[in-house]
Amino acid sequence: MANDERITQAVYAAVDQLNTQLPPGVQVDKSLDAPLYGSTGKLESLDFVTLIMEVEEKINAEFGTDITIADENLLSKEKSPFSNLGTLIEYLQELLSKEGVL
């Protein structure tokens, strides 16, 4: 399985995990353009943090690494990697490449 598929599956598994804790109507769709956080996102900040922690856990388990998704570098990014699932997956690919995992 390609690395981008592995990342996507890990992110979708984290979404599944989060969705079990959310009421219907606020759940995150498993599609690349599903909004996460910001003006179009449905998640409250606590739910968003929970999702990011789940994603970190799944990615670290899948790739045997210990990355941190949310760090101070995010504040300097022009486009938030948390806009939707697609931007999150792209950011994870970039992060794992930088770490030498991919």
Residue frames as qw, qx, qy, qz and C-alpha x, y, z in Angstrom:
[[0.000, 0.889, 0.458, 0.000, 0.00, 0.00, 0.00],
 [0.380, 0.571, -0.026, 0.728, 1.29, 3.45, -0.93],
 [0.307, -0.142, -0.494, 0.801, 2.28, 5.84, 1.85],
 [0.255, -0.120, -0.049, -0.958, -0.43, 8.37, 0.92],
 [0.661, -0.288, -0.556, -0.413, -3.03, 5.61, 1.25],
 [0.581, -0.223, -0.653, 0.431, -1.60, 4.62, 4.63],
 [0.077, -0.024, -0.277, 0.958, -1.81, 8.25, 5.80],
 [0.459, -0.190, -0.297, -0.816, -5.37, 8.61, 4.49],
 [0.684, -0.287, -0.658, -0.127, -6.45, 5.38, 6.20],
 [0.431, -0.175, -0.575, 0.673, -4.89, 6.49, 9.49],
 [0.132, -0.037, 0.085, -0.987, -6.68, 9.86, 9.27],
 [0.592, -0.219, -0.456, -0.628, -9.99, 8.18, 8.42],
 [0.617, -0.253, -0.715, 0.209, -9.55, 5.78, 11.37],
 [0.198, -0.123, -0.424, 0.875, -9.07, 8.83, 13.63],
 [0.367, -0.117, -0.190, -0.903, -12.23, 10.38, 12.16],
 [0.646, -0.263, -0.669, -0.257, -14.13, 7.15, 12.88],
 [0.478, -0.214, -0.647, 0.554, -12.88, 7.23, 16.46],
 [0.021, 0.056, 0.203, -0.977, -13.90, 10.86, 16.93],
 [0.451, -0.176, -0.429, -0.763, -17.30, 10.35, 15.30],
 [0.539, -0.326, -0.775, 0.050, -18.21, 7.74, 17.93],
 [0.314, -0.347, -0.503, 0.727, -17.96, 10.55, 20.50],
 [0.089, 0.094, -0.102, -0.986, -19.87, 13.21, 18.55],
 [0.489, 0.434, 0.576, -0.490, -23.63, 13.71, 18.27],
 [0.500, 0.447, 0.634, 0.385, -25.21, 13.14, 14.83],
 [0.193, 0.942, 0.251, 0.114, -25.04, 16.25, 12.68],
 [0.172, -0.920, 0.340, 0.098, -21.62, 17.28, 13.94],
 [0.844, -0.168, 0.439, 0.256, -19.76, 14.22, 12.74],
 [0.008, 0.667, -0.500, -0.552, -16.91, 14.61, 10.27],
 [0.875, 0.437, 0.040, -0.202, -17.40, 13.18, 6.78],
 [0.663, -0.330, 0.528, 0.415, -14.67, 10.95, 5.45],
 [0.626, 0.680, 0.257, 0.283, -13.93, 12.95, 2.30],
 [0.607, 0.060, -0.030, 0.792, -10.90, 15.04, 1.41],
 [0.029, 0.453, 0.102, 0.885, -12.89, 18.27, 1.32],
 [0.523, -0.658, -0.542, 0.002, -14.63, 17.66, 4.66],
 [0.021, 0.765, -0.209, 0.609, -14.19, 20.90, 6.63],
 [0.643, -0.182, -0.618, 0.415, -12.47, 20.55, 9.99],
 [0.377, -0.616, -0.349, 0.597, -11.80, 23.79, 11.73],
 [0.144, -0.084, 0.212, 0.963, -12.29, 27.45, 10.98],
 [0.388, 0.175, 0.042, -0.904, -15.22, 29.27, 9.44],
 [0.692, 0.097, -0.465, -0.545, -16.60, 26.22, 7.61],
 [0.325, 0.132, -0.912, 0.214, -15.67, 23.57, 10.18],
 [0.650, -0.495, -0.379, -0.435, -18.25, 21.90, 12.37],
 [0.728, -0.183, -0.546, 0.371, -15.90, 20.92, 15.19],
 [0.410, -0.907, 0.015, -0.094, -15.73, 22.66, 18.55],
 [0.177, 0.780, -0.571, 0.183, -12.16, 23.36, 19.65],
 [0.561, -0.402, 0.686, -0.232, -12.12, 20.47, 22.13],
 [0.891, 0.278, 0.345, -0.103, -13.36, 18.02, 19.48],
 [0.564, 0.781, -0.262, 0.066, -10.76, 19.38, 17.08],
 [0.141, -0.689, 0.681, -0.204, -7.98, 18.80, 19.61],
 [0.772, -0.108, 0.594, -0.198, -9.29, 15.28, 20.19],
 [0.839, 0.537, 0.083, -0.043, -9.18, 14.61, 16.43],
 [0.332, 0.803, -0.475, 0.142, -5.59, 15.87, 16.14],
 [0.419, -0.506, 0.718, -0.230, -4.54, 13.66, 19.08],
 [0.865, 0.162, 0.445, -0.162, -6.26, 10.66, 17.44],
 [0.697, 0.703, -0.142, 0.016, -4.55, 11.39, 14.11],
 [0.016, 0.754, -0.633, 0.173, -1.14, 11.64, 15.82],
 [0.646, -0.276, 0.675, -0.225, -1.73, 8.34, 17.58],
 [0.872, 0.367, 0.309, -0.099, -2.83, 6.53, 14.39],
 [0.531, 0.792, -0.293, 0.071, 0.00, 7.99, 12.26],
 [0.167, -0.682, 0.684, -0.198, 2.63, 7.17, 14.88],
 [0.758, -0.094, 0.622, -0.174, 1.31, 3.60, 15.17],
 [0.819, 0.547, 0.153, -0.075, 1.14, 3.14, 11.38],
 [0.555, 0.747, -0.278, 0.240, 4.61, 4.53, 10.65],
 [0.835, -0.285, -0.249, 0.398, 6.40, 3.63, 13.90],
 [0.339, 0.441, -0.107, 0.824, 7.31, 7.25, 14.48],
 [0.318, -0.596, -0.543, 0.499, 6.70, 9.90, 17.12],
 [0.179, 0.359, 0.235, 0.885, 5.59, 13.01, 15.27],
 [0.012, 0.556, 0.516, -0.651, 3.73, 15.95, 16.75],
 [0.305, 0.613, 0.581, 0.439, 1.20, 17.47, 14.39],
 [0.091, -0.952, -0.207, -0.206, 0.41, 20.71, 16.16],
 [0.658, -0.279, -0.108, 0.691, 3.55, 22.77, 16.73],
 [0.094, -0.736, -0.082, 0.665, 4.65, 26.39, 16.63],
 [0.203, -0.144, 0.611, 0.752, 5.48, 26.16, 12.89],
 [0.151, 0.559, 0.795, 0.180, 1.78, 25.89, 12.10],
 [0.032, -0.823, -0.316, 0.471, 1.18, 29.47, 13.12],
 [0.098, -0.578, 0.377, 0.717, 3.47, 30.68, 10.35],
 [0.312, 0.209, 0.830, 0.412, 1.73, 28.70, 7.60],
 [0.222, 0.063, -0.221, -0.948, -0.27, 30.80, 5.14],
 [0.690, -0.123, -0.429, -0.569, -2.86, 28.10, 4.57],
 [0.563, -0.390, 0.585, -0.435, -3.99, 26.15, 7.59],
 [0.240, 0.175, -0.938, -0.181, -3.38, 22.41, 7.29],
 [0.127, 0.239, 0.866, -0.419, -6.55, 21.98, 9.33],
 [0.397, 0.180, -0.162, -0.885, -8.97, 23.48, 6.80],
 [0.882, 0.098, -0.071, -0.456, -10.15, 20.05, 5.65],
 [0.901, -0.220, 0.369, 0.065, -9.08, 16.41, 5.58],
 [0.779, 0.550, 0.047, 0.299, -7.23, 16.89, 2.28],
 [0.151, 0.847, -0.320, 0.397, -5.02, 19.69, 3.63],
 [0.660, -0.590, 0.423, -0.190, -4.40, 17.65, 6.79],
 [0.951, 0.080, 0.260, 0.149, -3.28, 14.62, 4.76],
 [0.571, 0.719, -0.110, 0.381, -0.98, 16.80, 2.61],
 [0.208, -0.829, 0.385, -0.348, 0.52, 18.31, 5.76],
 [0.843, -0.369, 0.386, -0.066, 1.11, 14.83, 7.22],
 [0.881, 0.374, 0.089, 0.274, 2.89, 13.73, 4.03],
 [0.272, 0.826, -0.239, 0.433, 5.12, 16.81, 4.27],
 [0.506, -0.707, 0.389, -0.304, 5.77, 16.23, 7.97],
 [0.935, -0.149, 0.320, 0.045, 6.62, 12.53, 7.55],
 [0.743, 0.572, -0.035, 0.347, 8.91, 13.34, 4.60],
 [0.015, 0.852, -0.326, 0.409, 10.75, 15.96, 6.67],
 [0.686, -0.541, 0.438, -0.213, 11.17, 13.42, 9.46],
 [0.157, 0.485, -0.836, -0.203, 12.66, 10.97, 6.94],
 [0.593, 0.042, 0.731, -0.334, 9.87, 8.46, 7.49],
 [0.751, 0.561, 0.290, -0.193, 8.67, 8.48, 3.85]]
